[in-house]
Amino acid sequence: MPPLTESQLLGFLLQVAVLLATARALAEVMKRFGQAPVIGELLAGIVLGPSILGAFWPAAYAFIFPANPTVSHLLEAFAWFGAILLLLYIGLEIDLQVLRQAGTRAPIISAMGILIPFPSGFLLGWFAPERYLAASDQRPIFALFLAVALSVSAVPVIAKILIDFGLMARELGLTILAAGIVDDSLGWLMLSVIAGLATRGVIGFASVSLFVAEAALFVGFCYFVGFRVTAWFLRWVDDRIYVEHAKLTAIVCMALLFAIITQAIGLHAVFGAFVAGMMVGNSARLRKSDLEEIGGISLGLMAPLFFAYSGLRTDLSALRDPLALFVVLAVACASKLIGCSLGGIFTGLRWSEAVSVAIGMNARGGVGIIVALLGLSLGVLTPATYTIIVLVAIATSLMAPPLLNWSLRGIEYTPGESERMERDRLLGRLPLVREGIKLLVLSGGGPHADLAAHIASAFANNPDASITVFHASVTGERRGGKHSPSASNVSRASAPSREYPMFSSVSASPTQSPRRLCRSPSAATTRFSPAPRTSAGTTKSAATFFANSSSMLTHRS
């Protein structure tokens, strides 16, 4: 395989720079108008693509996006890597505690929100004119792709709308978010299964059963084994690895590993990244800083490129019959609104509340775009059908905020919501969280060291917590009232050693580089030997040693 030429590398860098800058600029415009930034990022690709730039300034379009297959494949691979990181971040943001708080209401609403749109989309694809099919013998796969595109909901768009309207602390907001999480998870599973069937090209009872069994085995392994292994692995990296950004590297590598596994067994790679994100997000060692690092890379760099590339593949000139767009949009909105509204009414919501849930669930956003791009890359969708699905995703995301603002009028806070908001406000003021906490205790001996050890054990009474105890002893003898360190004279404890569960200890001189030894509170009991009390000079040296080691004292924020 020949290496990249200078002109090919230059063309790739130019395309990435133009797409990224335009995507972020239009995302800022959309955000200022109260819309999701993903809409602006997608519009950037449409503006730079054949629909606008290619139609009104063909020379500029040909200069930026020449017909070079190598550069096009590079950009496509880069865009799909962005999709993998985006799905990783979406999985990290999924809070399983929200599902537990929502109870059975969210699964019922999500089930009804799929039960009606899915067969509606399938029938729409089954009776669609043949010109919208990429291959006439793939009508079942085409109908399934259209069914998934009409069934999914976009959790990032839903969460953005709920935050803007201040609904995250209300029961109605939690219901919408929980139903969106269930709907999103089921949508990615269905998409992965259908994409695998499209890759194999054969739909039969034996092939479908085998494929579903492989998917169920993978999901079962992740649920029963993967969550525990992930928690152990992140705790080990957090305690033992000292290189900068080690946890970021570990999380991305886990996402790539699961993406490779799902791609190898026939499920799409984005589903593996999504599942990896869910497992990592359930770990107590995932810090706010880790989310910010991954979010900065995915939302600030890779996801804008992916959505801009998706818009770049959109060709509005291929949509020769606007009636098809309105039919698909009407079926998508009607089926989703009816299904989710009925699910809300069945679970005891009032009519206005059920309609609000349905409006929030109607936003497709980036999920619908990924479905469309995957279908186009697999040769299932034509450019016209791809454009229709992308425009439906944009339209449903744009209409959700104003419609939800209208439906929420007159829905007042319940006493339970006010009590929970006050409780969350008070809990938010607590400085420490036990889950995943890391504490550093410096021991110079004496009763104060005992007290510090007991306080640390009370704070770190959690399986995912860890405590590091430095046993600091001072070398040398005092001469003339001044401390003279000596490497050959190390002060040791003469008192009997005491048993401290949940601790590991290290003996280090204040003048030496400390060696940290962390263990989980569930580890075996080790012996902690307090050193004898020292004079003021020694206390000052120990305080300096503790100050130099303070960077190791971290807690979950």
N, C-alpha and C positions, 0 to 999 in steps of 0.2 A: 504494500500500500504506500503510495507516494506521500511525503510529508506535505503539510500546508505550505502554500506559497505565500510570499509577502503580501500580494494583492488579496488573497483569500482571508488572511488574518486581518488585514486592514478593513476589508468589507464587513467581517463579522463584528469587529470592535465598533465600527460606525453604526451598524444596525442596533447593537445593544445600547449605545449611547443615545441615539435618537429616540428609540422606543422608551428607554427608562426616563429620560428627561421629559418627554411629552406625557407619559403616563402619570408621572408624579405631579406635573403642572395641572393637568385636567382633574386629577384626584383632589387637589387643593381646591379647585373651582367647585367641584361637586360637594365637597365637605362644607364649604362656605354657604352653599344653598341648602344644607341640611340633608344631603343625600349620602349614600354609602360611597366611599372612595373607589370601590371596585368598579362602579359605573364609569367614572372618569378614566380609569385605567383601561377599561374595555373600549371606550370611545376613542382613546388615543390610537389604538390599532386600526379602528374603522377609519379615522381621519387620515392616517398614514398609508392605508391600504388601497386596494384598487377601487374602492367605492368612492373616495373623495380625491385623494392626491393623485391616484392613477388615472382618474377620469378628467381632472381639471389641469394637471401639470404632469403629463406622462414622462417628460424628460427627468424631472426631479425624482419621480418614483423609480424609474429605471436606474438612476444613479445610486440611490440608497439601497434598493432591493433588486439587484441585477439577477438575471436568470442563471444562477450558479448553484448547481445541486449540492456541492460540498458545503458552501456557506449556509444554504437553507437547512441542511441536515444538522449542522452545528447549532444553529439558532433553535431548531425544534428540540434537540436534545437538551439544550440549556433551559428551554421553557419547561420541559417535563421535569427536569430536576427542581425547578421552582415549584411545580405542582406538588412534588413529593415533600418539599420543605413546608409548603402551605398546609398540606394535610397533616403533617406532623404537628404543626402549631395548632391547628383546629382540634386535633386529638388532645393536646396538652390543655387546651382551654375547656374541655368538657369536664364538668364537675359532676361526678357520680353521686355526690351528696344531694344535688338538686333532684335527681331522679328518686332518691329515697324519700325526700321531703314531699314530692308530688304524689307519691303513692301509686295507686292503680289508675288514677285519672289520666295521666300523661300517656301511658301505653294505649289506653282505649281511644283517646283522641287521635293519636298517631296512627293507630290501626285503621280507624275510619277515614283518616286523611290519605291513606294509601289504598284502602279497599275500593273506594269509588274512582279516584283518578287513574289507578292502574288499568282496570278493564276499559275505562273510557279512552285512554291513550292507546291501548292495544287495538280496540275496534277502529279508532281513527287511523292507525297505521295499516290495519288489515284492509280497509276499504279506500286507502289513499290512491290517487292516480299513479300509474306506473312510472311517470316521469320524475317522481320524487324519490324513487328507489335507485340506489347505485347498481343493484343487480336484481333482476326479476325473480331469481330463485332464492333470494334471501328475505322474502317478505316476513316470515316469522321473526327473524332477528331484528328487522327494521321495526316491526310493530312492538317488540319488547323494548327496544331502545327508546321509542317514543313514549311508551308507557312509563318507563323509569323517569324520563325527562319531565313528565307531567306530575309525577308522584313526589319528587324530592322537595325538600325545603332547605334553605340556606341558614345554618346556625349563625355564622358571623354577621349576616345582615340582620337577622332577628335580634341578636344580642345588641348590636349597634342601635337599633330602634328602641329597644327596651331601656337602654342606658339613657338615650336622649330624652325619653318621656318619663324617666324616674320610676320605672316599673320593676326594677330588679329586686326591690324589697317587698313587693306586694305579691299576694298569693296568685293573682291573675298573671303577673309577669313570670313567676316561677313556673306556672302551668304551661305558658307559651314556650318558655325556654326548654323545659323538660320534654314537652311533646316534640319540639324541634330537634332535640338531641336524639330521641328515639327514632324519629323520622329520618334524620341524617344518617344514623348508624345503619338502619335497615336499607336506606337508599344506596349507601356505598357497598353493602353486601350484595344487593340485587344487581347493581351495576357491574361489580366484579364477576359475578356468576355469568351474566349475560355477555360480558366482554370475553370471558373464557370460552363460552359457547360459540361466539362469533369467530374467535381465533381458530377453534377446531373445525368450524364449518359444518358440523354434523349435529343435528338435533334429533335424538332418539331417547327412548326410555333408559337404555343402558348407559349411554354417555351422560345424560342429565343426572341420573342417579349417582354415578361415580363422581361426577363433578361436585354435586351437592354434598356427598359424603366427604370429599376432600376439604371442602370449605368448612363443613361442620367440625371435622377433626382439627383443623387449624384454629378455629374460633374456640373450641373446647380446650385445646392445649394452652392458648393464651389466657383463658379465663381461670383455669385451675392451676396452671404451673407458671405461666408467663408473668403474672403480676408479682408473685413471690420472688422469682428469679430477678426480675427487674429491680424490685426494692432492694434486694441484697446487693446487686451489682452497683447500683447508684450509691448505696451506703459505703461500699468498699472503695469506690472511686473518690468519694467525698472525704474519706478518712485517710486513705493511703497514698493518693496521687498528689504530687506537689506542683506539677507543671501548670502553667497558667491556662485557664479555659479548658481544663481537662474534662469537666462535666459536659460542656458544650460538645466537645468532640465525641464523648461517649454516647450522648443522646442522638447525635446525627448518625453515628455509626450504627446504632441500634435501629434507627429508622431505615437506613439503607439495607441492613441485614434482613429485616422483615419485608421490605419491598422486594428484595431478591427472592425470598422464599415464596411470597405470593405470586410473583411473576413466573417463577419456575413451575408452580403447581397449576397455573392457568388463570388464577385470579390476577387482577391488575396490580401493578406496583403501588399505586396510590392507596389502595386498601391496606396494604401492609404498613405503610407509613402512618396511616390513620390509627390503626390498632396499636402500633408502637407508641404513638403519642398518648393514647388513652392509658396505657400501662405506666408510662413514665409520669404522666400527670397524677396518677394515684399514689405515687411515692412521696413520703414525707420529706425526702431530701431534695425535692424540687423547690428551689428558692425563687423568690420574686426576681432576683437578678438573673437567674437562668432563663426565665420566661422573657425578660427584657432583651437578653442577648439573642435568643432564637427568634423572637418577634422582630427585632431590628433587622436581622438577615432575611427572614422570610417575607415580612410585610413591607420592609423598606427597599428590598432589592429584588428578590426572586419572584415573589407573587406579582408585582407590577409588570415584570417582563412576561410572565406567563399569560396574564390577562391581555396585555397589549398584543402578544403574539396571537392570542385567540381572536382578538378583533381584527388583526391583520389578515386572518384567513376568511373573514366575513366579506362577502361580495354582494352588495345590495342590488347590483345589476342582474344577478342571477335570479332574483325574486321577481319573476315576470307576472305573477298573479297575486296581487295583494290580498285577495279574498282568502287565500289559504292561510295567510298570517292571522287574519282576524278570526277564522274558524278555530285554529289551534289555540289562540289566545283565549277565546271565549270558552272552549272546552276545558282548558287548563284552569282558568279562574273559577268557573262554575263548579266543576267537580271537586276542587280543593275546598272551596267555601262551603259547599253543601256537606261534604264528608266531615270536615272538622267541626262544623256547627252542630251536626247531629251527634258527633262524639261528645261534644261539650254538654249538650242537653241531656244525653244519656247518663252522664256522670254527675248531674245535679247543678250545673251552671245555669244562671239565668240567660234569657235570650240575648241580651246585650253583651254579656260576658262571653257567651259562646261565639257570637259573631266577631268579637275582638280577637279571640284566639284564632279563629279561622283566617282573619285578615293578616295576622302576624305570620301564620304558617304558609300563606300564599306566596311569600317572597322566595324566588328560586336562587337569584344571585349567582355567585361563582360556582355553586354546585351544578346548576343547569348548564353553565358554560363548559365545565369539565366533561359533563356527559356528552355534550355536542361535539367537542373536540375529539374525544375518544372515539365516538362513532364515525367521525370523518376520517381519522387516522386509520381506523380498521377497515375502511372502505364500505361501511354500511350506509352512511348518509351521503347524499349529494350536496354540492355547495348551496343549493336552494334550501334544502331541508335544514342544513346546518345553520344558515342565516335565520331561518324561522325560529329555531330553538333558541338561538342567541338573543334575538329580539324579544322573545317571550320572557326570557330571564331578565332582560333589562327592564321591560315594561312592568312586570310583577314586582320588581324591587323598587321601582320609582313610585308605584301607586300605593305601596304599603304604608309609608309614614303618614300621608294626609288622610287616608281612610282610617287608619288606627287612631289618629287624633280625633276624628269625628266620632268613632264608635265608643271612645272612652269617656265622652262627656256624660256626666250624671252617675258614673260609677264611683261611689264613695269608699273611703277606707273603712275596713271592719275593725272592731276592737282588737282582734287577734293580730291584725297587721300592724297596728300602732304599737302594741306590746312587743312584737318581734323587732320592729325598727328600733325601739328604745334599747332592747337587749343587745342588738347588733352594734349599736352606737357605743354602748358601754364596753362590750367585748373588744371592739376595735381600738380602745385606748390602752389595752393591756400591752406591756412592752415585750413580752416573750410568749412564745407558743411552744408547748412541750414537744409536739410532733417534729422529729428531725432536728432538735436543738443540739448544738455542739458547745460544750462548756470547757473552759480552761481554768484549773485550780493550781495556784502556786503554793507549795507547802514549805515553810521554813521551820516547822515544828511548833509545838505549843498548843494551847487551847484554841487559839484563833484559827489555826489550820484545821483542827477537828470541827469547829463550827462551820467553816467554809465548806468542808467536805460534806457535812450533813445537809447544808443548804443546797449544794449542787445536786446531791442525790434526790432531794425533794423536787427540784426543778426538772431533772432529767429522768423522771420515772415514766419512761416510754420506751418500747422496744426499738424505735428508730433513732433514739438519742445516743450520744456518745460523750464521754467525759475524759479529758486529758489532765492528769495530775503530774505536775513537775515537783519532784523532790529536790529542792535547791539546798545544797550544802556549800559552805564557804571554806576556802583553803587559806592557810597561813596563820600567823599569830599576830596579836596586837603588840606593837612596839612603840612605846612613848605616846600612847593614846591614839596612834594611827594604825589603820589596817594595812598589813603587808601581805598580799596574797602569795601563796606558794603552791605550786602544782603538786608537790610531793606530800603535802599535809592536807588531808581531806577529813573534815569533821563528820563523824558518824553518830547515829543515835545509840545511846547506851540503854535507853528504856526498852522494855519489852515491846515487840511489834504488835500491832492491833489488826484485827480483821475488818476490812471494808469491802463489802460486796459492791459490785458494779464499777470498780475502779481498776485502772492500771497505773503503774507508777514508773517514773523515770528519775534517776539521780543524775544531776548535771551541775557543773560549776557555773557560777554567774559569768565567768569569763570565757566559757566554752559555748559553741553552738549547740542549742538544745536538739535532742532527738525525740520527736513526738511519737508516742505510742498510744493509739486510740483503740478502744474496744467497745462493743455494744454493751449496754447495761445488762443484757442477758448472758454475758460471758461468764466464765468461771471466776470465782473469787480470787483476788490476788492480795498479797500482803503489802500494807502501806506502813512504812516505818518513819515516824516523825523524827526530825532532827532536833538537837537541843536548841534552846533559845539562845539568841546571840545578842550582841550589843548594838548600839545605835548605828555604828559604822557598818556592821553586817546587814542590818535592816535596810540601810540605804542601798547597799549593793544588791540585795534581793529585790528591792523595789525597782531599781534600774533594770534588772533582769526581767522582771514582770512587764515593765513598760516596753522593752524591746520585743517581747513575745506577744504583745497585745493584738497583733494582727491575726493571730490564730484564734482569737476569741470571736466566734461568729454565732449568730442566732437567726432563726427564720424571721424575716420581716414581712 
